[in-house]
């Protein structure tokens, strides 16, 4: 498993307080919303805020790409890896 994917899975679990779920239990390609983990729009907002805080990656609520960005742990990790701001 890619290191960033694992990190994003841990972030999802910690941010959303998903008890009894480990990073290995989250399928990297499974949908995060509705089916899959069954997350909702409030969860998306919480994740977006934590990603912005932790990685400096901003997403806009009205961005048409959000559906693709938040489609799976893998797509979210790829977006964060590409857009994260380095902290010195």
PDB file with SEQRES, HELIX, SHEET and CRYST1 records, atoms N, CA, C and O in Angstrom:
SEQRES   1 A   88  UNK UNK UNK UNK UNK UNK UNK UNK UNK UNK UNK UNK UNK          
SEQRES   2 A   88  UNK UNK UNK UNK UNK UNK UNK UNK UNK UNK UNK UNK UNK          
SEQRES   3 A   88  UNK UNK UNK UNK UNK UNK UNK UNK UNK UNK UNK UNK UNK          
SEQRES   4 A   88  UNK UNK UNK UNK UNK UNK UNK UNK UNK UNK UNK UNK UNK          
SEQRES   5 A   88  UNK UNK UNK UNK UNK UNK UNK UNK UNK UNK UNK UNK UNK          
SEQRES   6 A   88  UNK UNK UNK UNK UNK UNK UNK UNK UNK UNK UNK UNK UNK          
SEQRES   7 A   88  UNK UNK UNK UNK UNK UNK UNK UNK UNK UNK                      
HELIX    1 AA1 UNK A    3  UNK A   16  1                                  14    
HELIX    2 AA2 UNK A   23  UNK A   25  5                                   3    
HELIX    3 AA3 UNK A   41  UNK A   55  1                                  15    
HELIX    4 AA4 UNK A   66  UNK A   69  1                                   4    
HELIX    5 AA5 UNK A   73  UNK A   83  1                                  11    
CRYST1    1.000    1.000    1.000  90.00  90.00  90.00 P 1           1          
ATOM      1  N   UNK A   1       0.850  -1.185   0.000  1.00  0.00           N  
ATOM      2  CA  UNK A   1       0.000   0.000   0.000  1.00  0.00           C  
ATOM      3  C   UNK A   1       0.888   1.237   0.000  1.00  0.00           C  
ATOM      4  O   UNK A   1       1.870   1.308   0.739  1.00  0.00           O  
ATOM      5  N   UNK A   2       0.547   2.182  -0.809  1.00  0.00           N  
ATOM      6  CA  UNK A   2       1.242   3.453  -0.916  1.00  0.00           C  
ATOM      7  C   UNK A   2       1.212   4.163   0.450  1.00  0.00           C  
ATOM      8  O   UNK A   2       0.205   4.118   1.155  1.00  0.00           O  
ATOM      9  N   UNK A   3       2.314   4.809   0.809  1.00  0.00           N  
ATOM     10  CA  UNK A   3       2.408   5.484   2.105  1.00  0.00           C  
ATOM     11  C   UNK A   3       1.355   6.580   2.262  1.00  0.00           C  
ATOM     12  O   UNK A   3       0.739   6.699   3.321  1.00  0.00           O  
ATOM     13  N   UNK A   4       1.146   7.378   1.221  1.00  0.00           N  
ATOM     14  CA  UNK A   4       0.141   8.449   1.295  1.00  0.00           C  
ATOM     15  C   UNK A   4      -1.262   7.866   1.433  1.00  0.00           C  
ATOM     16  O   UNK A   4      -2.084   8.412   2.169  1.00  0.00           O  
ATOM     17  N   UNK A   5      -1.547   6.774   0.742  1.00  0.00           N  
ATOM     18  CA  UNK A   5      -2.858   6.129   0.879  1.00  0.00           C  
ATOM     19  C   UNK A   5      -3.086   5.696   2.319  1.00  0.00           C  
ATOM     20  O   UNK A   5      -4.160   5.913   2.881  1.00  0.00           O  
ATOM     21  N   UNK A   6      -2.072   5.084   2.907  1.00  0.00           N  
ATOM     22  CA  UNK A   6      -2.180   4.623   4.286  1.00  0.00           C  
ATOM     23  C   UNK A   6      -2.415   5.819   5.223  1.00  0.00           C  
ATOM     24  O   UNK A   6      -3.242   5.755   6.132  1.00  0.00           O  
ATOM     25  N   UNK A   7      -1.684   6.895   4.987  1.00  0.00           N  
ATOM     26  CA  UNK A   7      -1.825   8.109   5.789  1.00  0.00           C  
ATOM     27  C   UNK A   7      -3.241   8.686   5.658  1.00  0.00           C  
ATOM     28  O   UNK A   7      -3.837   9.093   6.654  1.00  0.00           O  
ATOM     29  N   UNK A   8      -3.774   8.722   4.442  1.00  0.00           N  
ATOM     30  CA  UNK A   8      -5.122   9.237   4.210  1.00  0.00           C  
ATOM     31  C   UNK A   8      -6.155   8.338   4.888  1.00  0.00           C  
ATOM     32  O   UNK A   8      -7.122   8.837   5.463  1.00  0.00           O  
ATOM     33  N   UNK A   9      -5.966   7.049   4.828  1.00  0.00           N  
ATOM     34  CA  UNK A   9      -6.890   6.131   5.499  1.00  0.00           C  
ATOM     35  C   UNK A   9      -6.887   6.362   7.008  1.00  0.00           C  
ATOM     36  O   UNK A   9      -7.943   6.353   7.641  1.00  0.00           O  
ATOM     37  N   UNK A  10      -5.696   6.570   7.586  1.00  0.00           N  
ATOM     38  CA  UNK A  10      -5.609   6.876   9.020  1.00  0.00           C  
ATOM     39  C   UNK A  10      -6.308   8.195   9.327  1.00  0.00           C  
ATOM     40  O   UNK A  10      -7.006   8.313  10.334  1.00  0.00           O  
ATOM     41  N   UNK A  11      -6.118   9.193   8.453  1.00  0.00           N  
ATOM     42  CA  UNK A  11      -6.759  10.494   8.627  1.00  0.00           C  
ATOM     43  C   UNK A  11      -8.281  10.348   8.603  1.00  0.00           C  
ATOM     44  O   UNK A  11      -8.971  10.949   9.426  1.00  0.00           O  
ATOM     45  N   UNK A  12      -8.806   9.562   7.675  1.00  0.00           N  
ATOM     46  CA  UNK A  12     -10.256   9.329   7.588  1.00  0.00           C  
ATOM     47  C   UNK A  12     -10.762   8.707   8.889  1.00  0.00           C  
ATOM     48  O   UNK A  12     -11.764   9.155   9.447  1.00  0.00           O  
ATOM     49  N   UNK A  13     -10.084   7.695   9.362  1.00  0.00           N  
ATOM     50  CA  UNK A  13     -10.492   6.996  10.582  1.00  0.00           C  
ATOM     51  C   UNK A  13     -10.447   7.931  11.787  1.00  0.00           C  
ATOM     52  O   UNK A  13     -11.390   7.979  12.577  1.00  0.00           O  
ATOM     53  N   UNK A  14      -9.346   8.677  11.924  1.00  0.00           N  
ATOM     54  CA  UNK A  14      -9.192   9.573  13.076  1.00  0.00           C  
ATOM     55  C   UNK A  14     -10.164  10.747  13.012  1.00  0.00           C  
ATOM     56  O   UNK A  14     -10.809  11.070  14.010  1.00  0.00           O  
ATOM     57  N   UNK A  15     -10.274  11.381  11.863  1.00  0.00           N  
ATOM     58  CA  UNK A  15     -11.117  12.568  11.721  1.00  0.00           C  
ATOM     59  C   UNK A  15     -12.587  12.242  11.942  1.00  0.00           C  
ATOM     60  O   UNK A  15     -13.313  13.011  12.572  1.00  0.00           O  
ATOM     61  N   UNK A  16     -13.018  11.108  11.426  1.00  0.00           N  
ATOM     62  CA  UNK A  16     -14.442  10.750  11.493  1.00  0.00           C  
ATOM     63  C   UNK A  16     -14.761   9.799  12.638  1.00  0.00           C  
ATOM     64  O   UNK A  16     -15.893   9.335  12.771  1.00  0.00           O  
ATOM     65  N   UNK A  17     -13.745   9.506  13.475  1.00  0.00           N  
ATOM     66  CA  UNK A  17     -13.931   8.651  14.646  1.00  0.00           C  
ATOM     67  C   UNK A  17     -14.587   7.322  14.279  1.00  0.00           C  
ATOM     68  O   UNK A  17     -15.578   6.914  14.883  1.00  0.00           O  
ATOM     69  N   UNK A  18     -14.016   6.656  13.278  1.00  0.00           N  
ATOM     70  CA  UNK A  18     -14.546   5.375  12.825  1.00  0.00           C  
ATOM     71  C   UNK A  18     -13.961   4.265  13.691  1.00  0.00           C  
ATOM     72  O   UNK A  18     -12.835   3.817  13.470  1.00  0.00           O  
ATOM     73  N   UNK A  19     -14.718   3.838  14.654  1.00  0.00           N  
ATOM     74  CA  UNK A  19     -14.249   2.817  15.586  1.00  0.00           C  
ATOM     75  C   UNK A  19     -14.286   1.435  14.955  1.00  0.00           C  
ATOM     76  O   UNK A  19     -15.193   1.112  14.187  1.00  0.00           O  
ATOM     77  N   UNK A  20     -13.296   0.628  15.286  1.00  0.00           N  
ATOM     78  CA  UNK A  20     -13.249  -0.748  14.821  1.00  0.00           C  
ATOM     79  C   UNK A  20     -12.797  -0.900  13.372  1.00  0.00           C  
ATOM     80  O   UNK A  20     -12.858  -1.999  12.821  1.00  0.00           O  
ATOM     81  N   UNK A  21     -12.346   0.179  12.751  1.00  0.00           N  
ATOM     82  CA  UNK A  21     -11.864   0.113  11.366  1.00  0.00           C  
ATOM     83  C   UNK A  21     -10.375   0.427  11.356  1.00  0.00           C  
ATOM     84  O   UNK A  21      -9.922   1.377  11.995  1.00  0.00           O  
ATOM     85  N   UNK A  22      -9.624  -0.382  10.625  1.00  0.00           N  
ATOM     86  CA  UNK A  22      -8.191  -0.149  10.467  1.00  0.00           C  
ATOM     87  C   UNK A  22      -7.923   0.317   9.039  1.00  0.00           C  
ATOM     88  O   UNK A  22      -8.745   0.092   8.150  1.00  0.00           O  
ATOM     89  N   UNK A  23      -6.786   0.961   8.814  1.00  0.00           N  
ATOM     90  CA  UNK A  23      -6.453   1.372   7.446  1.00  0.00           C  
ATOM     91  C   UNK A  23      -6.484   0.205   6.462  1.00  0.00           C  
ATOM     92  O   UNK A  23      -6.907   0.372   5.318  1.00  0.00           O  
ATOM     93  N   UNK A  24      -6.044  -0.965   6.893  1.00  0.00           N  
ATOM     94  CA  UNK A  24      -6.029  -2.132   6.010  1.00  0.00           C  
ATOM     95  C   UNK A  24      -7.434  -2.610   5.643  1.00  0.00           C  
ATOM     96  O   UNK A  24      -7.615  -3.291   4.633  1.00  0.00           O  
ATOM     97  N   UNK A  25      -8.417  -2.258   6.451  1.00  0.00           N  
ATOM     98  CA  UNK A  25      -9.794  -2.677   6.186  1.00  0.00           C  
ATOM     99  C   UNK A  25     -10.480  -1.797   5.138  1.00  0.00           C  
ATOM    100  O   UNK A  25     -11.547  -2.147   4.632  1.00  0.00           O  
ATOM    101  N   UNK A  26      -9.869  -0.660   4.815  1.00  0.00           N  
ATOM    102  CA  UNK A  26     -10.454   0.244   3.819  1.00  0.00           C  
ATOM    103  C   UNK A  26      -9.871  -0.094   2.457  1.00  0.00           C  
ATOM    104  O   UNK A  26      -8.662   0.010   2.247  1.00  0.00           O  
ATOM    105  N   UNK A  27     -10.722  -0.494   1.546  1.00  0.00           N  
ATOM    106  CA  UNK A  27     -10.316  -0.790   0.173  1.00  0.00           C  
ATOM    107  C   UNK A  27      -9.934   0.526  -0.502  1.00  0.00           C  
ATOM    108  O   UNK A  27     -10.733   1.462  -0.530  1.00  0.00           O  
ATOM    109  N   UNK A  28      -8.729   0.604  -1.042  1.00  0.00           N  
ATOM    110  CA  UNK A  28      -8.222   1.840  -1.649  1.00  0.00           C  
ATOM    111  C   UNK A  28      -9.083   2.341  -2.796  1.00  0.00           C  
ATOM    112  O   UNK A  28      -9.145   3.545  -3.043  1.00  0.00           O  
ATOM    113  N   UNK A  29      -9.743   1.438  -3.493  1.00  0.00           N  
ATOM    114  CA  UNK A  29     -10.539   1.817  -4.654  1.00  0.00           C  
ATOM    115  C   UNK A  29     -12.041   1.860  -4.385  1.00  0.00           C  
ATOM    116  O   UNK A  29     -12.814   2.243  -5.263  1.00  0.00           O  
ATOM    117  N   UNK A  30     -12.456   1.475  -3.195  1.00  0.00           N  
ATOM    118  CA  UNK A  30     -13.885   1.472  -2.865  1.00  0.00           C  
ATOM    119  C   UNK A  30     -14.386   2.899  -2.691  1.00  0.00           C  
ATOM    120  O   UNK A  30     -13.640   3.770  -2.243  1.00  0.00           O  
ATOM    121  N   UNK A  31     -15.640   3.143  -3.043  1.00  0.00           N  
ATOM    122  CA  UNK A  31     -16.208   4.479  -2.855  1.00  0.00           C  
ATOM    123  C   UNK A  31     -16.198   4.871  -1.373  1.00  0.00           C  
ATOM    124  O   UNK A  31     -16.442   4.040  -0.498  1.00  0.00           O  
ATOM    125  N   UNK A  32     -15.915   6.142  -1.111  1.00  0.00           N  
ATOM    126  CA  UNK A  32     -15.957   6.623   0.271  1.00  0.00           C  
ATOM    127  C   UNK A  32     -17.374   6.998   0.674  1.00  0.00           C  
ATOM    128  O   UNK A  32     -17.735   6.914   1.849  1.00  0.00           O  
ATOM    129  N   UNK A  33     -18.182   7.415  -0.305  1.00  0.00           N  
ATOM    130  CA  UNK A  33     -19.519   7.925  -0.015  1.00  0.00           C  
ATOM    131  C   UNK A  33     -20.598   6.981  -0.499  1.00  0.00           C  
ATOM    132  O   UNK A  33     -20.408   6.220  -1.448  1.00  0.00           O  
ATOM    133  N   UNK A  34     -21.729   7.045   0.170  1.00  0.00           N  
ATOM    134  CA  UNK A  34     -22.909   6.231  -0.078  1.00  0.00           C  
ATOM    135  C   UNK A  34     -22.569   4.754   0.134  1.00  0.00           C  
ATOM    136  O   UNK A  34     -22.727   4.249   1.245  1.00  0.00           O  
ATOM    137  N   UNK A  35     -22.106   4.048  -0.905  1.00  0.00           N  
ATOM    138  CA  UNK A  35     -21.668   2.665  -0.687  1.00  0.00           C  
ATOM    139  C   UNK A  35     -20.234   2.730  -0.162  1.00  0.00           C  
ATOM    140  O   UNK A  35     -19.737   3.820   0.123  1.00  0.00           O  
ATOM    141  N   UNK A  36     -19.582   1.623  -0.032  1.00  0.00           N  
ATOM    142  CA  UNK A  36     -18.219   1.645   0.511  1.00  0.00           C  
ATOM    143  C   UNK A  36     -18.260   2.001   1.983  1.00  0.00           C  
ATOM    144  O   UNK A  36     -18.907   1.304   2.765  1.00  0.00           O  
ATOM    145  N   UNK A  37     -17.580   3.078   2.383  1.00  0.00           N  
ATOM    146  CA  UNK A  37     -17.579   3.495   3.784  1.00  0.00           C  
ATOM    147  C   UNK A  37     -18.897   4.147   4.196  1.00  0.00           C  
ATOM    148  O   UNK A  37     -19.191   4.249   5.387  1.00  0.00           O  
ATOM    149  N   UNK A  38     -19.682   4.583   3.232  1.00  0.00           N  
ATOM    150  CA  UNK A  38     -20.982   5.168   3.543  1.00  0.00           C  
ATOM    151  C   UNK A  38     -20.915   6.563   4.137  1.00  0.00           C  
ATOM    152  O   UNK A  38     -21.789   6.947   4.914  1.00  0.00           O  
ATOM    153  N   UNK A  39     -19.895   7.323   3.784  1.00  0.00           N  
ATOM    154  CA  UNK A  39     -19.763   8.674   4.307  1.00  0.00           C  
ATOM    155  C   UNK A  39     -20.805   9.591   3.682  1.00  0.00           C  
ATOM    156  O   UNK A  39     -21.383   9.274   2.642  1.00  0.00           O  
ATOM    157  N   UNK A  40     -21.040  10.743   4.334  1.00  0.00           N  
ATOM    158  CA  UNK A  40     -22.016  11.705   3.821  1.00  0.00           C  
ATOM    159  C   UNK A  40     -21.374  13.080   3.648  1.00  0.00           C  
ATOM    160  O   UNK A  40     -20.164  13.227   3.821  1.00  0.00           O  
ATOM    161  N   UNK A  41     -22.173  14.080   3.309  1.00  0.00           N  
ATOM    162  CA  UNK A  41     -21.639  15.408   3.001  1.00  0.00           C  
ATOM    163  C   UNK A  41     -20.984  16.069   4.216  1.00  0.00           C  
ATOM    164  O   UNK A  41     -20.016  16.812   4.055  1.00  0.00           O  
ATOM    165  N   UNK A  42     -21.479  15.819   5.404  1.00  0.00           N  
ATOM    166  CA  UNK A  42     -20.860  16.366   6.618  1.00  0.00           C  
ATOM    167  C   UNK A  42     -19.476  15.749   6.802  1.00  0.00           C  
ATOM    168  O   UNK A  42     -18.526  16.443   7.167  1.00  0.00           O  
ATOM    169  N   UNK A  43     -19.364  14.451   6.549  1.00  0.00           N  
ATOM    170  CA  UNK A  43     -18.064  13.776   6.621  1.00  0.00           C  
ATOM    171  C   UNK A  43     -17.098  14.388   5.610  1.00  0.00           C  
ATOM    172  O   UNK A  43     -15.920  14.584   5.911  1.00  0.00           O  
ATOM    173  N   UNK A  44     -17.595  14.689   4.413  1.00  0.00           N  
ATOM    174  CA  UNK A  44     -16.746  15.290   3.378  1.00  0.00           C  
ATOM    175  C   UNK A  44     -16.214  16.635   3.839  1.00  0.00           C  
ATOM    176  O   UNK A  44     -15.042  16.949   3.628  1.00  0.00           O  
ATOM    177  N   UNK A  45     -17.066  17.425   4.464  1.00  0.00           N  
ATOM    178  CA  UNK A  45     -16.652  18.729   4.964  1.00  0.00           C  
ATOM    179  C   UNK A  45     -15.580  18.586   6.043  1.00  0.00           C  
ATOM    180  O   UNK A  45     -14.583  19.308   6.031  1.00  0.00           O  
ATOM    181  N   UNK A  46     -15.786  17.661   6.969  1.00  0.00           N  
ATOM    182  CA  UNK A  46     -14.804  17.427   8.024  1.00  0.00           C  
ATOM    183  C   UNK A  46     -13.467  16.965   7.442  1.00  0.00           C  
ATOM    184  O   UNK A  46     -12.407  17.427   7.863  1.00  0.00           O  
ATOM    185  N   UNK A  47     -13.526  16.053   6.474  1.00  0.00           N  
ATOM    186  CA  UNK A  47     -12.297  15.587   5.824  1.00  0.00           C  
ATOM    187  C   UNK A  47     -11.586  16.720   5.099  1.00  0.00           C  
ATOM    188  O   UNK A  47     -10.369  16.865   5.207  1.00  0.00           O  
ATOM    189  N   UNK A  48     -12.335  17.510   4.371  1.00  0.00           N  
ATOM    190  CA  UNK A  48     -11.743  18.629   3.623  1.00  0.00           C  
ATOM    191  C   UNK A  48     -11.056  19.608   4.565  1.00  0.00           C  
ATOM    192  O   UNK A  48      -9.968  20.102   4.269  1.00  0.00           O  
ATOM    193  N   UNK A  49     -11.690  19.888   5.699  1.00  0.00           N  
ATOM    194  CA  UNK A  49     -11.087  20.817   6.667  1.00  0.00           C  
ATOM    195  C   UNK A  49      -9.806  20.238   7.262  1.00  0.00           C  
ATOM    196  O   UNK A  49      -8.821  20.959   7.427  1.00  0.00           O  
ATOM    197  N   UNK A  50      -9.808  18.956   7.584  1.00  0.00           N  
ATOM    198  CA  UNK A  50      -8.618  18.328   8.161  1.00  0.00           C  
ATOM    199  C   UNK A  50      -7.488  18.251   7.139  1.00  0.00           C  
ATOM    200  O   UNK A  50      -6.324  18.453   7.486  1.00  0.00           O  
ATOM    201  N   UNK A  51      -7.821  17.964   5.893  1.00  0.00           N  
ATOM    202  CA  UNK A  51      -6.801  17.905   4.832  1.00  0.00           C  
ATOM    203  C   UNK A  51      -6.192  19.283   4.610  1.00  0.00           C  
ATOM    204  O   UNK A  51      -4.985  19.412   4.404  1.00  0.00           O  
ATOM    205  N   UNK A  52      -7.022  20.295   4.652  1.00  0.00           N  
ATOM    206  CA  UNK A  52      -6.520  21.669   4.506  1.00  0.00           C  
ATOM    207  C   UNK A  52      -5.583  22.012   5.657  1.00  0.00           C  
ATOM    208  O   UNK A  52      -4.515  22.585   5.444  1.00  0.00           O  
ATOM    209  N   UNK A  53      -5.985  21.659   6.878  1.00  0.00           N  
ATOM    210  CA  UNK A  53      -5.181  21.950   8.069  1.00  0.00           C  
ATOM    211  C   UNK A  53      -3.855  21.181   8.057  1.00  0.00           C  
ATOM    212  O   UNK A  53      -2.794  21.745   8.327  1.00  0.00           O  
ATOM    213  N   UNK A  54      -3.936  19.900   7.743  1.00  0.00           N  
ATOM    214  CA  UNK A  54      -2.759  19.040   7.832  1.00  0.00           C  
ATOM    215  C   UNK A  54      -1.807  19.175   6.643  1.00  0.00           C  
ATOM    216  O   UNK A  54      -0.589  19.130   6.817  1.00  0.00           O  
ATOM    217  N   UNK A  55      -2.348  19.339   5.450  1.00  0.00           N  
ATOM    218  CA  UNK A  55      -1.518  19.312   4.240  1.00  0.00           C  
ATOM    219  C   UNK A  55      -1.510  20.616   3.452  1.00  0.00           C  
ATOM    220  O   UNK A  55      -0.747  20.754   2.496  1.00  0.00           O  
ATOM    221  N   UNK A  56      -2.355  21.580   3.843  1.00  0.00           N  
ATOM    222  CA  UNK A  56      -2.430  22.831   3.102  1.00  0.00           C  
ATOM    223  C   UNK A  56      -3.117  22.696   1.757  1.00  0.00           C  
ATOM    224  O   UNK A  56      -2.960  23.555   0.890  1.00  0.00           O  
ATOM    225  N   UNK A  57      -3.878  21.624   1.574  1.00  0.00           N  
ATOM    226  CA  UNK A  57      -4.583  21.382   0.317  1.00  0.00           C  
ATOM    227  C   UNK A  57      -6.014  21.888   0.467  1.00  0.00           C  
ATOM    228  O   UNK A  57      -6.763  21.440   1.335  1.00  0.00           O  
ATOM    229  N   UNK A  58      -6.370  22.827  -0.394  1.00  0.00           N  
ATOM    230  CA  UNK A  58      -7.701  23.423  -0.326  1.00  0.00           C  
ATOM    231  C   UNK A  58      -8.606  22.832  -1.405  1.00  0.00           C  
ATOM    232  O   UNK A  58      -8.182  22.581  -2.534  1.00  0.00           O  
ATOM    233  N   UNK A  59      -9.848  22.620  -1.026  1.00  0.00           N  
ATOM    234  CA  UNK A  59     -10.876  22.242  -1.987  1.00  0.00           C  
ATOM    235  C   UNK A  59     -12.032  23.204  -1.788  1.00  0.00           C  
ATOM    236  O   UNK A  59     -12.302  23.634  -0.667  1.00  0.00           O  
ATOM    237  N   UNK A  60     -12.701  23.534  -2.852  1.00  0.00           N  
ATOM    238  CA  UNK A  60     -13.860  24.418  -2.776  1.00  0.00           C  
ATOM    239  C   UNK A  60     -15.125  23.589  -2.841  1.00  0.00           C  
ATOM    240  O   UNK A  60     -15.204  22.613  -3.586  1.00  0.00           O  
ATOM    241  N   UNK A  61     -16.103  23.979  -2.065  1.00  0.00           N  
ATOM    242  CA  UNK A  61     -17.364  23.226  -2.003  1.00  0.00           C  
ATOM    243  C   UNK A  61     -18.034  23.110  -3.361  1.00  0.00           C  
ATOM    244  O   UNK A  61     -18.712  22.122  -3.641  1.00  0.00           O  
ATOM    245  N   UNK A  62     -17.848  24.111  -4.199  1.00  0.00           N  
ATOM    246  CA  UNK A  62     -18.522  24.097  -5.498  1.00  0.00           C  
ATOM    247  C   UNK A  62     -17.643  23.580  -6.634  1.00  0.00           C  
ATOM    248  O   UNK A  62     -17.996  23.712  -7.805  1.00  0.00           O  
ATOM    249  N   UNK A  63     -16.502  22.993  -6.289  1.00  0.00           N  
ATOM    250  CA  UNK A  63     -15.591  22.472  -7.310  1.00  0.00           C  
ATOM    251  C   UNK A  63     -16.167  21.202  -7.929  1.00  0.00           C  
ATOM    252  O   UNK A  63     -16.475  20.241  -7.224  1.00  0.00           O  
ATOM    253  N   UNK A  64     -16.309  21.208  -9.234  1.00  0.00           N  
ATOM    254  CA  UNK A  64     -16.866  20.054  -9.952  1.00  0.00           C  
ATOM    255  C   UNK A  64     -15.979  18.814  -9.818  1.00  0.00           C  
ATOM    256  O   UNK A  64     -16.454  17.695 -10.013  1.00  0.00           O  
ATOM    257  N   UNK A  65     -14.716  18.996  -9.492  1.00  0.00           N  
ATOM    258  CA  UNK A  65     -13.789  17.874  -9.363  1.00  0.00           C  
ATOM    259  C   UNK A  65     -13.910  17.135  -8.024  1.00  0.00           C  
ATOM    260  O   UNK A  65     -13.348  16.051  -7.869  1.00  0.00           O  
ATOM    261  N   UNK A  66     -14.631  17.705  -7.064  1.00  0.00           N  
ATOM    262  CA  UNK A  66     -14.718  17.083  -5.743  1.00  0.00           C  
ATOM    263  C   UNK A  66     -15.205  15.641  -5.795  1.00  0.00           C  
ATOM    264  O   UNK A  66     -14.725  14.797  -5.039  1.00  0.00           O  
ATOM    265  N   UNK A  67     -16.142  15.354  -6.670  1.00  0.00           N  
ATOM    266  CA  UNK A  67     -16.656  13.984  -6.778  1.00  0.00           C  
ATOM    267  C   UNK A  67     -15.518  13.025  -7.144  1.00  0.00           C  
ATOM    268  O   UNK A  67     -15.451  11.911  -6.624  1.00  0.00           O  
ATOM    269  N   UNK A  68     -14.633  13.457  -8.032  1.00  0.00           N  
ATOM    270  CA  UNK A  68     -13.489  12.624  -8.418  1.00  0.00           C  
ATOM    271  C   UNK A  68     -12.418  12.594  -7.334  1.00  0.00           C  
ATOM    272  O   UNK A  68     -11.834  11.544  -7.064  1.00  0.00           O  
ATOM    273  N   UNK A  69     -12.159  13.743  -6.715  1.00  0.00           N  
ATOM    274  CA  UNK A  69     -11.134  13.823  -5.676  1.00  0.00           C  
ATOM    275  C   UNK A  69     -11.483  12.918  -4.500  1.00  0.00           C  
ATOM    276  O   UNK A  69     -10.635  12.175  -4.007  1.00  0.00           O  
ATOM    277  N   UNK A  70     -12.742  12.985  -4.052  1.00  0.00           N  
ATOM    278  CA  UNK A  70     -13.182  12.234  -2.879  1.00  0.00           C  
ATOM    279  C   UNK A  70     -13.822  10.891  -3.229  1.00  0.00           C  
ATOM    280  O   UNK A  70     -14.533  10.313  -2.406  1.00  0.00           O  
ATOM    281  N   UNK A  71     -13.580  10.398  -4.425  1.00  0.00           N  
ATOM    282  CA  UNK A  71     -14.199   9.146  -4.870  1.00  0.00           C  
ATOM    283  C   UNK A  71     -13.732   7.946  -4.050  1.00  0.00           C  
ATOM    284  O   UNK A  71     -14.531   7.073  -3.712  1.00  0.00           O  
ATOM    285  N   UNK A  72     -12.450   7.904  -3.735  1.00  0.00           N  
ATOM    286  CA  UNK A  72     -11.877   6.765  -3.009  1.00  0.00           C  
ATOM    287  C   UNK A  72     -10.670   7.233  -2.215  1.00  0.00           C  
ATOM    288  O   UNK A  72     -10.198   8.356  -2.395  1.00  0.00           O  
ATOM    289  N   UNK A  73     -10.175   6.377  -1.344  1.00  0.00           N  
ATOM    290  CA  UNK A  73      -8.965   6.713  -0.585  1.00  0.00           C  
ATOM    291  C   UNK A  73      -7.789   6.922  -1.547  1.00  0.00           C  
ATOM    292  O   UNK A  73      -6.952   7.797  -1.326  1.00  0.00           O  
ATOM    293  N   UNK A  74      -7.730   6.126  -2.598  1.00  0.00           N  
ATOM    294  CA  UNK A  74      -6.638   6.244  -3.569  1.00  0.00           C  
ATOM    295  C   UNK A  74      -6.687   7.586  -4.296  1.00  0.00           C  
ATOM    296  O   UNK A  74      -5.659   8.250  -4.427  1.00  0.00           O  
ATOM    297  N   UNK A  75      -7.866   7.999  -4.771  1.00  0.00           N  
ATOM    298  CA  UNK A  75      -7.971   9.268  -5.498  1.00  0.00           C  
ATOM    299  C   UNK A  75      -7.714  10.453  -4.568  1.00  0.00           C  
ATOM    300  O   UNK A  75      -7.117  11.445  -4.987  1.00  0.00           O  
ATOM    301  N   UNK A  76      -8.152  10.365  -3.328  1.00  0.00           N  
ATOM    302  CA  UNK A  76      -7.909  11.433  -2.366  1.00  0.00           C  
ATOM    303  C   UNK A  76      -6.424  11.534  -2.043  1.00  0.00           C  
ATOM    304  O   UNK A  76      -5.879  12.635  -1.963  1.00  0.00           O  
ATOM    305  N   UNK A  77      -5.766  10.391  -1.857  1.00  0.00           N  
ATOM    306  CA  UNK A  77      -4.323  10.378  -1.590  1.00  0.00           C  
ATOM    307  C   UNK A  77      -3.534  10.955  -2.759  1.00  0.00           C  
ATOM    308  O   UNK A  77      -2.571  11.694  -2.554  1.00  0.00           O  
ATOM    309  N   UNK A  78      -3.937  10.623  -3.980  1.00  0.00           N  
ATOM    310  CA  UNK A  78      -3.252  11.141  -5.165  1.00  0.00           C  
ATOM    311  C   UNK A  78      -3.405  12.657  -5.242  1.00  0.00           C  
ATOM    312  O   UNK A  78      -2.447  13.360  -5.565  1.00  0.00           O  
ATOM    313  N   UNK A  79      -4.589  13.161  -4.950  1.00  0.00           N  
ATOM    314  CA  UNK A  79      -4.827  14.605  -4.984  1.00  0.00           C  
ATOM    315  C   UNK A  79      -3.974  15.309  -3.926  1.00  0.00           C  
ATOM    316  O   UNK A  79      -3.345  16.328  -4.213  1.00  0.00           O  
ATOM    317  N   UNK A  80      -3.953  14.774  -2.719  1.00  0.00           N  
ATOM    318  CA  UNK A  80      -3.168  15.377  -1.636  1.00  0.00           C  
ATOM    319  C   UNK A  80      -1.682  15.335  -1.974  1.00  0.00           C  
ATOM    320  O   UNK A  80      -0.976  16.324  -1.776  1.00  0.00           O  
ATOM    321  N   UNK A  81      -1.203  14.211  -2.478  1.00  0.00           N  
ATOM    322  CA  UNK A  81       0.220  14.081  -2.824  1.00  0.00           C  
ATOM    323  C   UNK A  81       0.622  15.095  -3.890  1.00  0.00           C  
ATOM    324  O   UNK A  81       1.729  15.633  -3.852  1.00  0.00           O  
ATOM    325  N   UNK A  82      -0.258  15.353  -4.826  1.00  0.00           N  
ATOM    326  CA  UNK A  82       0.028  16.286  -5.913  1.00  0.00           C  
ATOM    327  C   UNK A  82      -0.029  17.740  -5.458  1.00  0.00           C  
ATOM    328  O   UNK A  82       0.746  18.571  -5.932  1.00  0.00           O  
ATOM    329  N   UNK A  83      -0.941  18.050  -4.545  1.00  0.00           N  
ATOM    330  CA  UNK A  83      -1.189  19.448  -4.191  1.00  0.00           C  
ATOM    331  C   UNK A  83      -0.717  19.861  -2.801  1.00  0.00           C  
ATOM    332  O   UNK A  83      -0.872  21.024  -2.429  1.00  0.00           O  
ATOM    333  N   UNK A  84      -0.155  18.957  -2.037  1.00  0.00           N  
ATOM    334  CA  UNK A  84       0.230  19.300  -0.664  1.00  0.00           C  
ATOM    335  C   UNK A  84       1.322  20.350  -0.675  1.00  0.00           C  
ATOM    336  O   UNK A  84       2.149  20.408  -1.585  1.00  0.00           O  
ATOM    337  N   UNK A  85       1.307  21.164   0.342  1.00  0.00           N  
ATOM    338  CA  UNK A  85       2.310  22.199   0.496  1.00  0.00           C  
ATOM    339  C   UNK A  85       3.342  21.705   1.486  1.00  0.00           C  
ATOM    340  O   UNK A  85       3.007  21.227   2.570  1.00  0.00           O  
ATOM    341  N   UNK A  86       4.589  21.825   1.103  1.00  0.00           N  
ATOM    342  CA  UNK A  86       5.657  21.361   1.986  1.00  0.00           C  
ATOM    343  C   UNK A  86       5.798  22.349   3.143  1.00  0.00           C  
ATOM    344  O   UNK A  86       5.640  23.558   2.978  1.00  0.00           O  
ATOM    345  N   UNK A  87       6.089  21.814   4.276  1.00  0.00           N  
ATOM    346  CA  UNK A  87       6.278  22.652   5.479  1.00  0.00           C  
ATOM    347  C   UNK A  87       7.720  22.510   5.921  1.00  0.00           C  
ATOM    348  O   UNK A  87       8.192  21.415   6.228  1.00  0.00           O  
ATOM    349  N   UNK A  88       8.402  23.627   5.947  1.00  0.00           N  
ATOM    350  CA  UNK A  88       9.814  23.605   6.353  1.00  0.00           C  
ATOM    351  C   UNK A  88       9.971  24.011   7.801  1.00  0.00           C  
ATOM    352  O   UNK A  88      11.089  24.050   8.314  1.00  0.00           O  
TER     353      UNK A  88                                                      
END                                                                             
